[in-house]
Amino acid sequence: MNYILEGFKEAIRLLISLDKEVLSIVSLSIIVSTSATIFASIISIPLAVYFGIKKFKAKRLFSRITYTFMSIPSVIVGLVVAIILSRKGPFGHLNLLYTKNAMIIAQTLLVIPLVFGLTYGLTKSRGDVIERIAFTLGANKWDTIVLIIRELKVDILVNIATAFSRAISEVGAVMIVGGNIKGYTRVMTTTISMMNSMGDYPMAIALGIILLLISFIIHSLIYSYNRED
């Protein structure tokens, strides 16, 4: 029991002292996950709204496939990206494997289905009314998509926050394509996993606390925005 208490004490010391290694790991984690979430949102949200209001024959099958990909394992995404970026892969000449950019690519591909699926489901359930209003106002397809995004912005922000939480808390993909290289591709989740296997609990606890704080802050901001809205 004492080693747990000592671990928490040392973790608090690391946080208060603004340990350089901790700051480096946290900043890289935030940069990678934020970049991936932004890219995924830009790609997914307009497409999800478009398919959410579009009527086509195979929409039920499309929905099933969409919701299936929302829970795709991160290790599979990491493996696919690693193969593509490896020396023998089609993009091996770019030398992206075991870099920050490789981790951004992997996390982007990981959260695209999540953002798409959540926004697609939201549009299917609530987009019809907005689409009819836009139609009566003479809006074209693109104007309708923009209007739906604006009207559902709070719910879409929650979807984005959910995607960010998935990105920043995943281990498999970034471990495979990043390699967990100290000072270069080491992020919070891979460090926690490594420190746990080494029995170095203070650093793992400190980073775990920071992960919880980041999640709390993001969702608190969205909740506050929702209340003001």
C-alpha positions in Angstrom: 0.0 0.0 0.0 2.9 2.4 0.8 4.3 2.2 -2.7 0.9 3.4 -4.1 0.9 6.4 -1.7 4.5 7.2 -2.6 3.7 6.9 -6.2 0.9 9.5 -5.9 3.2 11.8 -3.9 5.9 11.6 -6.6 3.3 12.1 -9.3 2.1 15.3 -7.6 5.8 16.4 -7.3 6.3 15.9 -11.0 3.2 17.9 -11.9 4.0 20.8 -9.5 7.7 21.0 -10.6 6.6 21.0 -14.3 9.0 18.2 -15.1 10.5 18.7 -18.6 10.0 15.1 -19.7 6.4 15.2 -18.6 5.7 18.5 -20.4 7.4 17.2 -23.6 5.2 14.0 -23.5 2.0 15.9 -22.8 2.6 18.6 -25.4 3.3 16.0 -28.1 0.2 14.0 -27.1 -2.0 17.1 -27.4 -0.4 18.2 -30.7 -0.8 14.8 -32.3 -4.4 14.2 -31.1 -5.6 17.7 -31.8 -4.2 17.6 -35.3 -5.8 14.2 -36.0 -9.1 15.3 -34.6 -9.1 18.5 -36.7 -8.2 16.7 -39.9 -10.8 13.9 -39.2 -13.5 16.5 -38.5 -12.9 18.5 -41.7 -13.1 15.3 -43.7 -15.9 13.6 -41.9 -18.5 16.1 -40.8 -19.6 17.5 -44.3 -19.6 14.0 -45.7 -21.6 12.6 -42.8 -24.2 15.4 -43.1 -24.4 14.8 -46.9 -25.0 11.1 -46.5 -27.2 11.6 -43.5 -29.8 13.5 -45.5 -29.3 11.8 -48.9 -31.8 9.1 -49.9 -30.4 6.0 -51.6 -31.3 2.3 -51.9 -28.4 0.8 -49.9 -28.6 3.3 -47.0 -29.4 0.6 -44.4 -26.4 -1.4 -45.4 -24.3 1.8 -45.6 -25.4 2.6 -42.0 -24.4 -0.9 -40.7 -20.9 -0.6 -42.3 -20.5 2.9 -40.9 -21.4 1.9 -37.4 -19.1 -1.2 -37.7 -16.1 0.9 -38.5 -16.7 3.2 -35.6 -15.3 0.6 -33.3 -12.4 -0.5 -35.4 -9.5 -1.7 -33.2 -6.6 0.8 -33.0 -4.0 -1.9 -33.5 -5.5 -2.7 -36.9 -5.3 0.9 -38.0 -1.7 1.1 -36.7 -0.8 -2.1 -38.6 -2.3 -0.8 -41.9 -0.5 2.6 -41.6 2.8 0.9 -40.7 2.6 -1.4 -43.7 1.8 1.5 -46.0 4.6 3.7 -44.6 7.2 0.9 -44.3 10.2 0.9 -46.6 8.6 -1.7 -48.8 5.2 0.0 -48.7 3.8 2.4 -51.4 4.7 5.5 -49.3 8.0 4.2 -47.8 10.0 6.7 -49.8 8.5 9.5 -47.6 10.3 8.2 -44.5 7.3 8.9 -42.3 7.3 5.7 -40.1 8.3 6.3 -36.5 7.6 10.1 -36.7 5.1 12.5 -35.3 3.4 12.7 -38.7 2.9 8.9 -38.9 1.1 9.1 -35.5 -1.1 11.9 -36.8 -2.0 9.9 -39.9 -2.8 6.8 -37.8 -5.0 8.7 -35.3 -6.8 10.6 -38.1 -7.7 7.3 -39.8 -8.8 5.9 -36.4 -11.2 8.8 -35.5 -12.6 9.5 -39.0 -15.1 6.6 -38.7 -16.1 7.8 -35.2 -16.7 11.4 -36.2 -18.4 10.3 -39.4 -20.7 7.7 -37.6 -21.7 10.0 -34.8 -22.5 12.9 -37.1 -24.2 10.6 -39.6 -26.5 9.2 -36.9 -27.2 12.7 -35.6 -28.1 14.0 -39.1 -30.3 11.0 -39.8 -32.3 11.6 -36.6 -32.5 15.5 -36.7 -31.5 16.7 -40.1 -34.7 16.1 -42.0 -36.5 19.0 -40.4 -33.6 21.4 -41.0 -33.3 20.1 -44.6 -37.0 20.9 -45.2 -36.6 24.4 -43.9 -33.6 24.9 -46.1 -35.5 23.7 -49.1 -38.3 26.1 -48.5 -35.8 28.9 -48.3 -34.3 27.9 -51.7 -31.0 26.6 -50.4 -28.9 24.3 -52.5 -27.3 21.1 -51.3 -24.1 22.8 -49.9 -26.1 25.6 -48.2 -28.2 22.8 -46.6 -25.2 21.0 -45.3 -23.8 24.2 -43.8 -27.1 25.1 -42.2 -27.4 21.6 -40.6 -23.9 21.9 -39.2 -24.7 25.3 -37.8 -27.9 24.1 -36.2 -26.4 21.0 -34.7 -23.1 22.6 -33.8 -23.3 21.8 -30.1 -23.9 18.1 -30.7 -21.2 18.0 -33.3 -18.8 19.6 -30.8 -19.6 16.8 -28.4 -18.9 14.3 -31.2 -15.5 16.0 -31.9 -14.7 16.0 -28.2 -15.5 12.2 -28.1 -13.2 11.7 -31.1 -10.4 13.7 -29.4 -10.8 11.6 -26.2 -10.5 8.4 -28.4 -7.4 9.7 -30.1 -5.5 10.9 -27.0 -6.3 7.8 -25.0 -5.5 5.1 -27.6 -2.2 3.1 -27.4 -2.0 0.6 -30.2 -1.8 2.7 -33.3 0.7 5.2 -32.0 2.8 2.5 -30.5 3.1 0.7 -33.8 3.7 3.7 -36.1 5.5 5.9 -33.6 7.8 3.4 -31.8 7.6 5.2 -28.5 10.9 6.8 -29.0 12.0 9.0 -26.1 11.9 12.7 -26.8 10.6 12.1 -30.3 7.4 10.0 -30.5 6.7 9.2 -26.9 3.1 10.2 -25.9 1.1 9.8 -22.7 -0.5 6.5 -23.3 2.6 4.7 -24.6 4.6 6.1 -21.6 1.9 4.9 -19.1 2.0 1.5 -20.7 5.8 1.3 -20.6 6.2 2.7 -17.1 3.6 0.2 -15.8 5.6 -2.7 -17.3 8.8 -1.2 -15.7 7.1 -0.7 -12.3 7.8 3.0 -12.5 4.3 4.1 -11.2 4.9 7.9 -10.3 5.3 8.9 -14.0 2.4 6.7 -15.1 0.2 8.1 -12.3 1.2 11.7 -13.2 0.3 11.2 -16.9 -2.9 9.5 -16.0 -4.0 12.4 -13.8 -3.2 14.8 -16.7 -5.2 12.7 -19.2 -8.2 12.9 -16.8 -7.7 16.6 -16.4 -7.6 17.2 -20.2 -10.8 15.2 -20.7 -12.5 17.0 -17.8 -11.5 20.5 -19.1 -12.7 19.8 -22.7 -16.0 18.4 -21.7 -16.5 21.2 -19.1 -16.0 23.8 -21.8 -18.5 22.1 -24.1 -21.0 21.8 -21.3 -20.5 25.5 -20.5 -21.0 26.4 -24.1 -24.1 24.3 -24.3 -25.6 26.1 -21.3 -24.8 29.5 -22.8 -26.2 28.5 -26.1 
